[in-house]
Amino acid sequence: MPIRIGKAGKANALNELGRQRDEEGDQDGALQAYAQASAVHPYWSAPWYNAGLIHKYRGDWAASLQANARAVQCEPRNEGAIWNLGIAATALGDWATARSAWRQYGIEVADGEGPVDLFIGLTPIRVHGDEASEVVWADRIDPARAILRNVPTPDCGHRYGDLVLHDGAANGYRLRGDREVPVFDALELIAPSDYSTYEATVEDATREDIDALVQRFEAAGASAENWTTSMQMLCRACSEGRPFGEGQHNHAAGEEPGTLGPWRIGIAAREEAAARRILDEWRNAISTTSPKATLHDFRCVLAATPRS
């Protein structure tokens, strides 16, 4: 007797085929299998959700919104689909759908018609460039958007002040004081910053001198960071885990600066002339206490994207 497989069994087999193809890197084949599973069992949320994941990571936001909306329709308590629906709606500027999704998830969101205004706080975001990925701190302004507040290195392709869309699944943790906070991966750049990134090397200056330089930039509405002391190189396992406490890997330490440097300074400024002026004022201010302080190799390493 031939064995008959019911609709649920056939849909499950097709959904698993889709997962297998996705793991093998065949996303088009996976989407085809998920579509077949949905055709067999149209009220099952799993293949809709899985298709929505692929569309999310491809940045195909209209398709992601459609798939996740269908998954939520099939399973109103599917938290992953609800969240991804909110991300897709945010990417598309569909604020009515975004508000509805966040509320359905259980987040209190004020009424309105424009972008969601819900300041969540300082959050670590992993940004990705062609040459490197980097975890930077950012102001999270709603469940899926954040503004970068560190001065990233140019290798990650991002700038201070970039507005990014980010995922909602934790991919690592960092400490903020004594509290663990999740790291979220950036999905795409929403609005590029109008700050360019500059790099300078300073020698024969104390750490207190460098701290004073950073404060001068912040007081002027720009930003600066002592990359020599603020950056830590991590392997992927630690970056996507907990790079603190027991169980962390012993990463090779970079060359420690002497008490007078050299210091590698990252600077975010809208105008090169303004950055140079602040540097000149700082050198004049420390000329009596650190007369040998020298600025080397000041250059723009990542120009701001011109705005139309």
N, C-alpha and C positions, 0 to 999 in steps of 0.2 A: 504493500500500500504506500503511495507517495505521501510524504509528510507535508501537510499544509501549514504555512506560516501565516498567522493572523496579521492584520494591519499594524498593530502595535509592535509585533516582532519584526516585521519588515521595516518599519520606520526606525526602530532601534538599530537594526543592522546597518541601514543607510547612514544614520547619524554617526555610528562608530566608524564606518568607512570614511566619512568626512573628517573625523578627528584624526584618523590614521594618515589620510592624505595631507592634512594640515601639518602634522608633525614631520612628514617627509618633505615639506616645503612646496607641495602642490596646492596652492591656495585656490586656484581656479577649479581644480578637480574637487576640492573640499566643498566649495560653494555649490557645485553641481550636485554633490551627494546630499548636502543639507536641503537644497531645493526639492530634491526627489523625496526626502524624508518628510518634508512639510506637505508635499502634495498627497502623500499617503495618509499622513496623520496631521491635518492642518491645525488642530487645536492643541498640539503638544509644543510647549515653549522651547524645549532644548535646542532643536535645530535652528529656530529663529535666533535664539541667543547666540549660538555658536557662529552663525553667519554674521551677526552684528559685531562680534569680536574681530573677525577678519576685516570687515569694512572699517572698523574703528582704527585698527593699526595701519590700514592703508590710507587713512585720512579721507575715505569716501563717506562724507558725513550724511548726505541725503540717504544713501543706502543703509547706513548704520542706524539712523533715526527710524527708518521704515521697519527694519528687522527687529530692533529692540522694542518699538511700539507694539509690534505684533506679539512679541514674546510676553510683554506685560499684559496685553489683552488676554492672552491664553492663561497667564499665571500672575495675577495682580500682586502677589507677594514676592515675586522674583526680584530680590534686591539688586542683584548684579545687573539685570536688564534695566531696572528703573534707573540705576546710576548711570549706565552707559547711554540711556535715553537722554538724561540730563546733560551729559558731555556732548553728545551729538547736537542737541538743541542749542547749547551754548556756542559751539563752533559755527553753527548756521545763523546765530543771532535770533533764533526763534525763542524769545524770552518768555512767551506765554507757556510754551511746552516745557521750557526749562524750569520755570516756577512750579508748574504742575508736577513735574517729576520729583523735584526736591521735596515738595510737600508730601507726595505719596511715599517718599522714603522716610519721612518723619522729621524733616528739617523745617523750622519756622522761617518762612520767607515773606517779606512785606509785599503788599500789593503794589503794582506798578506796571508800566508798559515797556520801559527801557531795560538796560542791563541790570542784572541782579546785583544789589548792593548789600553785601553781607560779609563784612570784614571778619575773617576767622583768626588771623594772627600770623606770626612768623613761622614759616614752614620750610624744610629743606626740599629742594626740587633738583632732580637730576636732568641736566640739559645735555643734548647730544650734538656734536659737530662731526665734520668729516675726519678730523684727526684725533679727537678725544671726547670723552664724556666727563662731566664734572658736576659735583653736588654743590649747590649754592643755596644760600638762604634767601627767602622771598616772602613778600607780603601776600598772603592768600586772601583774595578779595571776594571770592565766592567758592562754592565747592569744586569748581573746575578751572579757575583762573588764578594766576599769581603774577606779581611784578617782582623781578629779580632785584635784590638789594645788596648783594655782593658785587665786586668788580670781577667778572669771570675772566679767565685767561683767554687769549684769542683762539687757542686750539679748539675750544668747544663751540666757537662760532656765535656766541651770544654776548650781550652787553648789559651793563647796569641799566635798569629801567625797562628792559624788554618785558612785554606782556605775553605770557605763554599760557596755552591750554595744557592741562595736565591730567593724568590718569587718576583714578581713585583707589587703585590697589597698592598697598604698601609694598615697596621693593627695597627694603633695608630700613635701618633706624639710625638716628643720631641722638645725642644728648643735648637738651636745652636746659641748662642748669643740672638738676638731678633727675629730670623727667625725660623718658624716652619719647621721641616723636617720630612718626613715619616719614620715609622718603617717598615722594611720588615722582614718576617719570613724566617729563614734558612730552607732549604729543605733537605740538606744532607751535610755531611763532604766530601769535595773533596780531600784535602790533609792535613793530621794531622801535627800539629806543632812539631818541635823537642825540644820545650821548655817544661819542667816539671813545675808544679805549686807547690809552697811551701807556707806554712803559718807560720807566726811568731807572737807572742804576745810580745809587748814591754811596759814596765812600767817605770814611773819616767823619762819620756822624754817629751819635749815640742813638740807642733805641728811643730815648726820651725825645731826641730831636725828630725822629721819624714820626713818633706819636703826635708831636706838635704839627708836623706837616699834614698828617691825615686830618687833624682837627681844622686846619686852615681850609682845606678843600671842602670839608663838610659845612663849615660856616659860610662858604661862598656859594652854596647850592650845588656843588659838584660832589665827587666822592673819590676817595683814595684808599688803598689797601696795601699793607706790607705783605706782599706775596711771600717773602722769605720766611715769615713766621706763621702765616695764616693757612698755608696749604699743606696737606698731607697726602702723599701718594699711597693709594690702596690697591690691592688686587681686587678682581671682580667679586670674589667670594666675600671679602670683608665689606666692600662697598655696598653690596646687596644684602648684607647681614647686619651684624652689630660690631663695629670696629672699636669696641671698648670692652673693658672687663675681661673675664676669663675666656679663653678659647680663641682670642684673636691671633692672627699671624704676626710674626715678627718681620715687619717690613724694613728694608734697608733705609736707614735715615739719610736724609740729604746732608750736604756739607753744611755744618753749623757756621753761621757768620761769627766774626769776632765781635768784640764789644763796639767796634767802630765800623761794622759792616764787612763786606759790601752788602747793601740792601737792594732788593728788587721790588720796585714800587709799581703797582697797577693804579692807573688814574682814569677816572671817567669824567669827561668834560665835554661841553657842547662846542667849545671853541678852543683851538690850540693856543691862541694868543692869551686867553684868560688863564689856561693852565700854566703857561710859561711865566705869566705875571705873578701868580701865586708862588711858584717855585723861586722866583727872584726875590720876592718879599720875604719868604722863609729864610733864604740864605743870608739876607741882610740882617734878619732878626737874630740869627745864631752866630753871626760873624765874630762876636767877642768870646763866646763860650766854646765854639767849635770852628776856629778860623780855617782849618784845613778841609772842611766839608766840601766835597766836590760832586757835581752832577755830571754823570756820563750818559751818553747814548739815550737821550730823550727822543722818542719817536712814536708815531701813531701806528699801532699794531692791528687795529680793527676800526675802520671808519664807519660812522653812522650811515644808515641807509637813507638816501635823500627821500623826502616826503613830497608827494605831488600836491 
